[in-house]
Amino acid sequence: NDNFGSYNWKDSNRARTLLNRGLQIIGENPDVDELHPVVISLIDLLPNDERPSGDDSVLVG
């Protein structure tokens, strides 16, 4: 949340909405299945060169 403005979101309003939703879900002690779609949607809003690298297994748990 503190670094939100340092990313070049494709749609910053949608990203902010998703981030707020994710924070709300986190506060409800979620499981991976609840949070995963929000995280994937946020990653999809990042330009390719700003996306996390790795094996695409976000929120493995």
mmCIF file as gemmi writes it, N, C-alpha and C atoms, coordinates in Angstrom:
data_model
loop_
_atom_site.group_PDB
_atom_site.id
_atom_site.type_symbol
_atom_site.label_atom_id
_atom_site.label_alt_id
_atom_site.label_comp_id
_atom_site.label_asym_id
_atom_site.label_entity_id
_atom_site.label_seq_id
_atom_site.pdbx_PDB_ins_code
_atom_site.Cartn_x
_atom_site.Cartn_y
_atom_site.Cartn_z
_atom_site.occupancy
_atom_site.B_iso_or_equiv
_atom_site.pdbx_formal_charge
_atom_site.auth_seq_id
_atom_site.auth_asym_id
_atom_site.pdbx_PDB_model_num
ATOM 1 N N . ASN Axp A 1 ? 0.824 -1.194 0 1 0 ? 1 A 1
ATOM 2 C CA . ASN Axp A 1 ? 0 0 0 1 0 ? 1 A 1
ATOM 3 C C . ASN Axp A 1 ? 0.867 1.256 0 1 0 ? 1 A 1
ATOM 4 N N . ASP Axp A 2 ? 1.959 1.228 0.767 1 0 ? 2 A 1
ATOM 5 C CA . ASP Axp A 2 ? 2.856 2.386 0.828 1 0 ? 2 A 1
ATOM 6 C C . ASP Axp A 2 ? 3.565 2.639 -0.493 1 0 ? 2 A 1
ATOM 7 N N . ASN Axp A 3 ? 3.777 1.594 -1.284 1 0 ? 3 A 1
ATOM 8 C CA . ASN Axp A 3 ? 4.508 1.719 -2.544 1 0 ? 3 A 1
ATOM 9 C C . ASN Axp A 3 ? 3.591 1.746 -3.767 1 0 ? 3 A 1
ATOM 10 N N . PHE Axp A 4 ? 2.314 1.911 -3.562 1 0 ? 4 A 1
ATOM 11 C CA . PHE Axp A 4 ? 1.342 1.842 -4.654 1 0 ? 4 A 1
ATOM 12 C C . PHE Axp A 4 ? 1.724 2.749 -5.82 1 0 ? 4 A 1
ATOM 13 N N . GLY Axp A 5 ? 2.116 3.97 -5.536 1 0 ? 5 A 1
ATOM 14 C CA . GLY Axp A 5 ? 2.43 4.937 -6.581 1 0 ? 5 A 1
ATOM 15 C C . GLY Axp A 5 ? 3.721 4.675 -7.321 1 0 ? 5 A 1
ATOM 16 N N . SER Axp A 6 ? 4.516 3.735 -6.855 1 0 ? 6 A 1
ATOM 17 C CA . SER Axp A 6 ? 5.784 3.456 -7.523 1 0 ? 6 A 1
ATOM 18 C C . SER Axp A 6 ? 5.63 2.448 -8.662 1 0 ? 6 A 1
ATOM 19 N N . TYR Axp A 7 ? 4.419 1.946 -8.872 1 0 ? 7 A 1
ATOM 20 C CA . TYR Axp A 7 ? 4.156 1.017 -9.967 1 0 ? 7 A 1
ATOM 21 C C . TYR Axp A 7 ? 3.38 1.725 -11.07 1 0 ? 7 A 1
ATOM 22 N N . ASN Axp A 8 ? 3.581 1.273 -12.299 1 0 ? 8 A 1
ATOM 23 C CA . ASN Axp A 8 ? 2.895 1.84 -13.464 1 0 ? 8 A 1
ATOM 24 C C . ASN Axp A 8 ? 1.682 0.974 -13.814 1 0 ? 8 A 1
ATOM 25 N N . TRP Axp A 9 ? 0.671 1.048 -12.971 1 0 ? 9 A 1
ATOM 26 C CA . TRP Axp A 9 ? -0.526 0.236 -13.149 1 0 ? 9 A 1
ATOM 27 C C . TRP Axp A 9 ? -1.191 0.539 -14.486 1 0 ? 9 A 1
ATOM 28 N N . LYS Axp A 10 ? -1.711 -0.499 -15.141 1 0 ? 10 A 1
ATOM 29 C CA . LYS Axp A 10 ? -2.476 -0.314 -16.372 1 0 ? 10 A 1
ATOM 30 C C . LYS Axp A 10 ? -3.773 0.426 -16.081 1 0 ? 10 A 1
ATOM 31 N N . ASP Axp A 11 ? -4.36 0.187 -14.926 1 0 ? 11 A 1
ATOM 32 C CA . ASP Axp A 11 ? -5.583 0.861 -14.478 1 0 ? 11 A 1
ATOM 33 C C . ASP Axp A 11 ? -5.444 1.068 -12.97 1 0 ? 11 A 1
ATOM 34 N N . SER Axp A 12 ? -4.972 2.239 -12.585 1 0 ? 12 A 1
ATOM 35 C CA . SER Axp A 12 ? -4.663 2.473 -11.169 1 0 ? 12 A 1
ATOM 36 C C . SER Axp A 12 ? -5.914 2.462 -10.288 1 0 ? 12 A 1
ATOM 37 N N . ASN Axp A 13 ? -7.045 2.89 -10.816 1 0 ? 13 A 1
ATOM 38 C CA . ASN Axp A 13 ? -8.279 2.852 -10.018 1 0 ? 13 A 1
ATOM 39 C C . ASN Axp A 13 ? -8.687 1.416 -9.707 1 0 ? 13 A 1
ATOM 40 N N . ARG Axp A 14 ? -8.609 0.558 -10.702 1 0 ? 14 A 1
ATOM 41 C CA . ARG Axp A 14 ? -8.934 -0.859 -10.498 1 0 ? 14 A 1
ATOM 42 C C . ARG Axp A 14 ? -7.922 -1.495 -9.547 1 0 ? 14 A 1
ATOM 43 N N . ALA Axp A 15 ? -6.653 -1.161 -9.711 1 0 ? 15 A 1
ATOM 44 C CA . ALA Axp A 15 ? -5.616 -1.707 -8.83 1 0 ? 15 A 1
ATOM 45 C C . ALA Axp A 15 ? -5.853 -1.281 -7.389 1 0 ? 15 A 1
ATOM 46 N N . ARG Axp A 16 ? -6.209 -0.039 -7.177 1 0 ? 16 A 1
ATOM 47 C CA . ARG Axp A 16 ? -6.475 0.454 -5.817 1 0 ? 16 A 1
ATOM 48 C C . ARG Axp A 16 ? -7.665 -0.289 -5.208 1 0 ? 16 A 1
ATOM 49 N N . THR Axp A 17 ? -8.709 -0.499 -6.002 1 0 ? 17 A 1
ATOM 50 C CA . THR Axp A 17 ? -9.877 -1.236 -5.529 1 0 ? 17 A 1
ATOM 51 C C . THR Axp A 17 ? -9.497 -2.663 -5.139 1 0 ? 17 A 1
ATOM 52 N N . LEU Axp A 18 ? -8.71 -3.315 -5.991 1 0 ? 18 A 1
ATOM 53 C CA . LEU Axp A 18 ? -8.284 -4.68 -5.697 1 0 ? 18 A 1
ATOM 54 C C . LEU Axp A 18 ? -7.391 -4.733 -4.464 1 0 ? 18 A 1
ATOM 55 N N . LEU Axp A 19 ? -6.495 -3.776 -4.337 1 0 ? 19 A 1
ATOM 56 C CA . LEU Axp A 19 ? -5.614 -3.736 -3.174 1 0 ? 19 A 1
ATOM 57 C C . LEU Axp A 19 ? -6.422 -3.575 -1.89 1 0 ? 19 A 1
ATOM 58 N N . ASN Axp A 20 ? -7.374 -2.669 -1.912 1 0 ? 20 A 1
ATOM 59 C CA . ASN Axp A 20 ? -8.227 -2.476 -0.736 1 0 ? 20 A 1
ATOM 60 C C . ASN Axp A 20 ? -9.024 -3.737 -0.418 1 0 ? 20 A 1
ATOM 61 N N . ARG Axp A 21 ? -9.51 -4.404 -1.457 1 0 ? 21 A 1
ATOM 62 C CA . ARG Axp A 21 ? -10.248 -5.656 -1.253 1 0 ? 21 A 1
ATOM 63 C C . ARG Axp A 21 ? -9.329 -6.712 -0.645 1 0 ? 21 A 1
ATOM 64 N N . GLY Axp A 22 ? -8.112 -6.805 -1.163 1 0 ? 22 A 1
ATOM 65 C CA . GLY Axp A 22 ? -7.153 -7.762 -0.627 1 0 ? 22 A 1
ATOM 66 C C . GLY Axp A 22 ? -6.84 -7.503 0.83 1 0 ? 22 A 1
ATOM 67 N N . LEU Axp A 23 ? -6.672 -6.249 1.188 1 0 ? 23 A 1
ATOM 68 C CA . LEU Axp A 23 ? -6.41 -5.903 2.586 1 0 ? 23 A 1
ATOM 69 C C . LEU Axp A 23 ? -7.595 -6.27 3.475 1 0 ? 23 A 1
ATOM 70 N N . GLN Axp A 24 ? -8.797 -6.072 2.959 1 0 ? 24 A 1
ATOM 71 C CA . GLN Axp A 24 ? -9.998 -6.45 3.708 1 0 ? 24 A 1
ATOM 72 C C . GLN Axp A 24 ? -10.035 -7.962 3.918 1 0 ? 24 A 1
ATOM 73 N N . ILE Axp A 25 ? -9.746 -8.71 2.866 1 0 ? 25 A 1
ATOM 74 C CA . ILE Axp A 25 ? -9.751 -10.168 2.959 1 0 ? 25 A 1
ATOM 75 C C . ILE Axp A 25 ? -8.695 -10.639 3.958 1 0 ? 25 A 1
ATOM 76 N N . ILE Axp A 26 ? -7.508 -10.044 3.908 1 0 ? 26 A 1
ATOM 77 C CA . ILE Axp A 26 ? -6.434 -10.422 4.832 1 0 ? 26 A 1
ATOM 78 C C . ILE Axp A 26 ? -6.882 -10.233 6.276 1 0 ? 26 A 1
ATOM 79 N N . GLY Axp A 27 ? -7.618 -9.181 6.532 1 0 ? 27 A 1
ATOM 80 C CA . GLY Axp A 27 ? -8.113 -8.919 7.876 1 0 ? 27 A 1
ATOM 81 C C . GLY Axp A 27 ? -9.118 -9.944 8.368 1 0 ? 27 A 1
ATOM 82 N N . GLU Axp A 28 ? -9.638 -10.749 7.449 1 0 ? 28 A 1
ATOM 83 C CA . GLU Axp A 28 ? -10.632 -11.77 7.793 1 0 ? 28 A 1
ATOM 84 C C . GLU Axp A 28 ? -10.015 -13.16 7.914 1 0 ? 28 A 1
ATOM 85 N N . ASN Axp A 29 ? -8.677 -13.226 7.994 1 0 ? 29 A 1
ATOM 86 C CA . ASN Axp A 29 ? -7.953 -14.491 8.134 1 0 ? 29 A 1
ATOM 87 C C . ASN Axp A 29 ? -8.332 -15.481 7.026 1 0 ? 29 A 1
ATOM 88 N N . PRO Axp A 30 ? -8.03 -15.152 5.779 1 0 ? 30 A 1
ATOM 89 C CA . PRO Axp A 30 ? -8.477 -15.957 4.64 1 0 ? 30 A 1
ATOM 90 C C . PRO Axp A 30 ? -7.616 -17.196 4.422 1 0 ? 30 A 1
ATOM 91 N N . ASP Axp A 31 ? -8.111 -18.056 3.544 1 0 ? 31 A 1
ATOM 92 C CA . ASP Axp A 31 ? -7.256 -19.113 3.031 1 0 ? 31 A 1
ATOM 93 C C . ASP Axp A 31 ? -6.78 -18.679 1.642 1 0 ? 31 A 1
ATOM 94 N N . VAL Axp A 32 ? -5.89 -19.46 1.069 1 0 ? 32 A 1
ATOM 95 C CA . VAL Axp A 32 ? -5.28 -19.108 -0.214 1 0 ? 32 A 1
ATOM 96 C C . VAL Axp A 32 ? -6.335 -18.931 -1.301 1 0 ? 32 A 1
ATOM 97 N N . ASP Axp A 33 ? -7.354 -19.769 -1.301 1 0 ? 33 A 1
ATOM 98 C CA . ASP Axp A 33 ? -8.378 -19.714 -2.351 1 0 ? 33 A 1
ATOM 99 C C . ASP Axp A 33 ? -9.135 -18.394 -2.369 1 0 ? 33 A 1
ATOM 100 N N . GLU Axp A 34 ? -9.246 -17.742 -1.234 1 0 ? 34 A 1
ATOM 101 C CA . GLU Axp A 34 ? -9.953 -16.464 -1.17 1 0 ? 34 A 1
ATOM 102 C C . GLU Axp A 34 ? -9.095 -15.312 -1.676 1 0 ? 34 A 1
ATOM 103 N N . LEU Axp A 35 ? -7.817 -15.347 -1.376 1 0 ? 35 A 1
ATOM 104 C CA . LEU Axp A 35 ? -6.934 -14.23 -1.706 1 0 ? 35 A 1
ATOM 105 C C . LEU Axp A 35 ? -6.302 -14.355 -3.091 1 0 ? 35 A 1
ATOM 106 N N . HIS Axp A 36 ? -6.12 -15.561 -3.562 1 0 ? 36 A 1
ATOM 107 C CA . HIS Axp A 36 ? -5.426 -15.807 -4.827 1 0 ? 36 A 1
ATOM 108 C C . HIS Axp A 36 ? -5.995 -15.019 -6.009 1 0 ? 36 A 1
ATOM 109 N N . PRO Axp A 37 ? -7.314 -14.995 -6.242 1 0 ? 37 A 1
ATOM 110 C CA . PRO Axp A 37 ? -7.84 -14.251 -7.397 1 0 ? 37 A 1
ATOM 111 C C . PRO Axp A 37 ? -7.522 -12.758 -7.344 1 0 ? 37 A 1
ATOM 112 N N . VAL Axp A 38 ? -7.498 -12.192 -6.155 1 0 ? 38 A 1
ATOM 113 C CA . VAL Axp A 38 ? -7.187 -10.766 -6.015 1 0 ? 38 A 1
ATOM 114 C C . VAL Axp A 38 ? -5.732 -10.518 -6.39 1 0 ? 38 A 1
ATOM 115 N N . VAL Axp A 39 ? -4.844 -11.379 -5.911 1 0 ? 39 A 1
ATOM 116 C CA . VAL Axp A 39 ? -3.418 -11.226 -6.206 1 0 ? 39 A 1
ATOM 117 C C . VAL Axp A 39 ? -3.163 -11.374 -7.701 1 0 ? 39 A 1
ATOM 118 N N . ILE Axp A 40 ? -3.757 -12.368 -8.325 1 0 ? 40 A 1
ATOM 119 C CA . ILE Axp A 40 ? -3.579 -12.576 -9.761 1 0 ? 40 A 1
ATOM 120 C C . ILE Axp A 40 ? -4.105 -11.377 -10.546 1 0 ? 40 A 1
ATOM 121 N N . SER Axp A 41 ? -5.24 -10.848 -10.158 1 0 ? 41 A 1
ATOM 122 C CA . SER Axp A 41 ? -5.8 -9.673 -10.838 1 0 ? 41 A 1
ATOM 123 C C . SER Axp A 41 ? -4.885 -8.468 -10.7 1 0 ? 41 A 1
ATOM 124 N N . LEU Axp A 42 ? -4.289 -8.295 -9.522 1 0 ? 42 A 1
ATOM 125 C CA . LEU Axp A 42 ? -3.342 -7.196 -9.324 1 0 ? 42 A 1
ATOM 126 C C . LEU Axp A 42 ? -2.115 -7.372 -10.207 1 0 ? 42 A 1
ATOM 127 N N . ILE Axp A 43 ? -1.582 -8.568 -10.259 1 0 ? 43 A 1
ATOM 128 C CA . ILE Axp A 43 ? -0.408 -8.828 -11.098 1 0 ? 43 A 1
ATOM 129 C C . ILE Axp A 43 ? -0.735 -8.564 -12.558 1 0 ? 43 A 1
ATOM 130 N N . ASP Axp A 44 ? -1.929 -8.927 -12.985 1 0 ? 44 A 1
ATOM 131 C CA . ASP Axp A 44 ? -2.341 -8.695 -14.373 1 0 ? 44 A 1
ATOM 132 C C . ASP Axp A 44 ? -2.399 -7.211 -14.724 1 0 ? 44 A 1
ATOM 133 N N . LEU Axp A 45 ? -2.549 -6.355 -13.731 1 0 ? 45 A 1
ATOM 134 C CA . LEU Axp A 45 ? -2.604 -4.913 -13.972 1 0 ? 45 A 1
ATOM 135 C C . LEU Axp A 45 ? -1.22 -4.269 -14.028 1 0 ? 45 A 1
ATOM 136 N N . LEU Axp A 46 ? -0.179 -5.056 -13.794 1 0 ? 46 A 1
ATOM 137 C CA . LEU Axp A 46 ? 1.184 -4.535 -13.873 1 0 ? 46 A 1
ATOM 138 C C . LEU Axp A 46 ? 1.744 -4.753 -15.271 1 0 ? 46 A 1
ATOM 139 N N . PRO Axp A 47 ? 2.572 -3.821 -15.752 1 0 ? 47 A 1
ATOM 140 C CA . PRO Axp A 47 ? 3.274 -4.065 -17.011 1 0 ? 47 A 1
ATOM 141 C C . PRO Axp A 47 ? 4.17 -5.298 -16.852 1 0 ? 47 A 1
ATOM 142 N N . ASN Axp A 48 ? 4.437 -5.991 -17.944 1 0 ? 48 A 1
ATOM 143 C CA . ASN Axp A 48 ? 5.23 -7.217 -17.881 1 0 ? 48 A 1
ATOM 144 C C . ASN Axp A 48 ? 6.567 -7.023 -17.187 1 0 ? 48 A 1
ATOM 145 N N . ASP Axp A 49 ? 7.211 -5.893 -17.407 1 0 ? 49 A 1
ATOM 146 C CA . ASP Axp A 49 ? 8.538 -5.681 -16.82 1 0 ? 49 A 1
ATOM 147 C C . ASP Axp A 49 ? 8.49 -5.346 -15.328 1 0 ? 49 A 1
ATOM 148 N N . GLU Axp A 50 ? 7.308 -5.168 -14.764 1 0 ? 50 A 1
ATOM 149 C CA . GLU Axp A 50 ? 7.173 -4.889 -13.333 1 0 ? 50 A 1
ATOM 150 C C . GLU Axp A 50 ? 6.528 -6.045 -12.572 1 0 ? 50 A 1
ATOM 151 N N . ARG Axp A 51 ? 6.199 -7.099 -13.278 1 0 ? 51 A 1
ATOM 152 C CA . ARG Axp A 51 ? 5.583 -8.256 -12.627 1 0 ? 51 A 1
ATOM 153 C C . ARG Axp A 51 ? 6.637 -9.05 -11.87 1 0 ? 51 A 1
ATOM 154 N N . PRO Axp A 52 ? 6.214 -9.717 -10.787 1 0 ? 52 A 1
ATOM 155 C CA . PRO Axp A 52 ? 7.178 -10.538 -10.051 1 0 ? 52 A 1
ATOM 156 C C . PRO Axp A 52 ? 7.686 -11.673 -10.93 1 0 ? 52 A 1
ATOM 157 N N . SER Axp A 53 ? 8.951 -11.981 -10.793 1 0 ? 53 A 1
ATOM 158 C CA . SER Axp A 53 ? 9.507 -13.09 -11.558 1 0 ? 53 A 1
ATOM 159 C C . SER Axp A 53 ? 9.404 -14.357 -10.725 1 0 ? 53 A 1
ATOM 160 N N . GLY Axp A 54 ? 9.516 -15.464 -11.379 1 0 ? 54 A 1
ATOM 161 C CA . GLY Axp A 54 ? 9.439 -16.734 -10.673 1 0 ? 54 A 1
ATOM 162 C C . GLY Axp A 54 ? 8.654 -17.737 -11.475 1 0 ? 54 A 1
ATOM 163 N N . ASP Axp A 55 ? 8.096 -18.683 -10.776 1 0 ? 55 A 1
ATOM 164 C CA . ASP Axp A 55 ? 7.397 -19.771 -11.452 1 0 ? 55 A 1
ATOM 165 C C . ASP Axp A 55 ? 5.888 -19.564 -11.516 1 0 ? 55 A 1
ATOM 166 N N . ASP Axp A 56 ? 5.445 -18.356 -11.262 1 0 ? 56 A 1
ATOM 167 C CA . ASP Axp A 56 ? 4.025 -17.996 -11.33 1 0 ? 56 A 1
ATOM 168 C C . ASP Axp A 56 ? 3.159 -18.702 -10.289 1 0 ? 56 A 1
ATOM 169 N N . SER Axp A 57 ? 3.756 -19.304 -9.292 1 0 ? 57 A 1
ATOM 170 C CA . SER Axp A 57 ? 2.97 -19.956 -8.241 1 0 ? 57 A 1
ATOM 171 C C . SER Axp A 57 ? 2.812 -18.995 -7.072 1 0 ? 57 A 1
ATOM 172 N N . VAL Axp A 58 ? 1.999 -17.975 -7.284 1 0 ? 58 A 1
ATOM 173 C CA . VAL Axp A 58 ? 1.762 -16.957 -6.269 1 0 ? 58 A 1
ATOM 174 C C . VAL Axp A 58 ? 0.887 -17.546 -5.173 1 0 ? 58 A 1
ATOM 175 N N . LEU Axp A 59 ? 1.21 -17.24 -3.943 1 0 ? 59 A 1
ATOM 176 C CA . LEU Axp A 59 ? 0.434 -17.685 -2.781 1 0 ? 59 A 1
ATOM 177 C C . LEU Axp A 59 ? 0.369 -19.202 -2.667 1 0 ? 59 A 1
ATOM 178 N N . VAL Axp A 60 ? 1.497 -19.829 -2.781 1 0 ? 60 A 1
ATOM 179 C CA . VAL Axp A 60 ? 1.528 -21.269 -2.572 1 0 ? 60 A 1
ATOM 180 C C . VAL Axp A 60 ? 1.425 -21.522 -1.083 1 0 ? 60 A 1
ATOM 181 N N . GLY Axp A 61 ? 0.487 -22.305 -0.672 1 0 ? 61 A 1
ATOM 182 C CA . GLY Axp A 61 ? 0.365 -22.519 0.753 1 0 ? 61 A 1
ATOM 183 C C . GLY Axp A 61 ? -0.562 -23.574 1.041 1 0 ? 61 A 1
